């Protein structure tokens, strides 16, 4: 009989109240996996979409979460790059089950890397999904280079606040949109210009933008085409993109779908340890309070990230 652990699980789709904190079987690592004792797990908007049933069919019971930071408890027979007690973090399993919201998770060894030395586990757990999303939007899809002008919508959010720092680290001119409350926060992160979306229509103030990173969609997406320079790129994190609109404005529209990437995460770790990127954790909650974490995300306007801790 396998050992047990505490975990958050859902047995049906629904609101935050379907998140149950309960005992579950402790996983055993396959040959190419590592058993991680989870110290902290990051919560992302996609977790709420899965819970509501907007991510397609999933096997029940489902342990949410794809971001984790912890220590290696055991390694599979084929794993040579990690040892017991190594501090690791990563975006694991996505879009298949990551099972991060638990005391233990068996994860692919090729999807985790050593935790940045300058971060504790709580800080590290807030990094992988948003940082990989930001990187892939800026550099893989957005082809951002030094001195280009990048507009980042929802710049104070999870993806946005990391994107500001990554873009700045590569020498770009960074413009962020957010509420006025976040102006000083974003300027401290390196934003060169700031647009308070509650008071100003960005499309009336900006032009000649090389790249727009859009995590909002809707009207924001529509107006983003207007500010791009000819040949510019719109990197969309949510919703559908329109090839017709892109052609109308002589720009490119590309959908960003995050994926685990240990090599890129290692590069991000180096930037973190060099002091060029720093995650902001707005709220830290016990694992048992996962419903509250989901409620806060659904309320919106969260600065940085929300992280669950296991108490270790």
Secondary structure as GFF3:
##gff-version 3
##sequence-region A 1 312
A	DSSP	beta_strand	4	9	.	.	.	ID=ss1
A	DSSP	three_ten_helix	16	18	.	.	.	ID=ss2
A	DSSP	beta_strand	20	25	.	.	.	ID=ss3
A	DSSP	beta_strand	33	43	.	.	.	ID=ss4
A	DSSP	alpha_helix	45	52	.	.	.	ID=ss5
A	DSSP	beta_strand	67	75	.	.	.	ID=ss6
A	DSSP	beta_strand	87	91	.	.	.	ID=ss7
A	DSSP	beta_strand	104	108	.	.	.	ID=ss8
A	DSSP	three_ten_helix	109	111	.	.	.	ID=ss9
A	DSSP	beta_strand	112	114	.	.	.	ID=ss10
A	DSSP	alpha_helix	121	125	.	.	.	ID=ss11
A	DSSP	alpha_helix	128	135	.	.	.	ID=ss12
A	DSSP	pi_helix	136	141	.	.	.	ID=ss13
A	DSSP	beta_strand	149	152	.	.	.	ID=ss14
A	DSSP	alpha_helix	158	169	.	.	.	ID=ss15
A	DSSP	beta_strand	173	178	.	.	.	ID=ss16
A	DSSP	three_ten_helix	180	182	.	.	.	ID=ss17
A	DSSP	alpha_helix	183	189	.	.	.	ID=ss18
A	DSSP	beta_strand	193	196	.	.	.	ID=ss19
A	DSSP	alpha_helix	202	205	.	.	.	ID=ss20
A	DSSP	beta_strand	209	214	.	.	.	ID=ss21
A	DSSP	alpha_helix	218	227	.	.	.	ID=ss22
A	DSSP	beta_strand	228	236	.	.	.	ID=ss23
A	DSSP	alpha_helix	243	248	.	.	.	ID=ss24
A	DSSP	beta_strand	252	255	.	.	.	ID=ss25
A	DSSP	alpha_helix	262	273	.	.	.	ID=ss26
A	DSSP	beta_strand	281	286	.	.	.	ID=ss27
A	DSSP	three_ten_helix	287	289	.	.	.	ID=ss28
A	DSSP	alpha_helix	290	299	.	.	.	ID=ss29
A	DSSP	beta_strand	305	309	.	.	.	ID=ss30
###
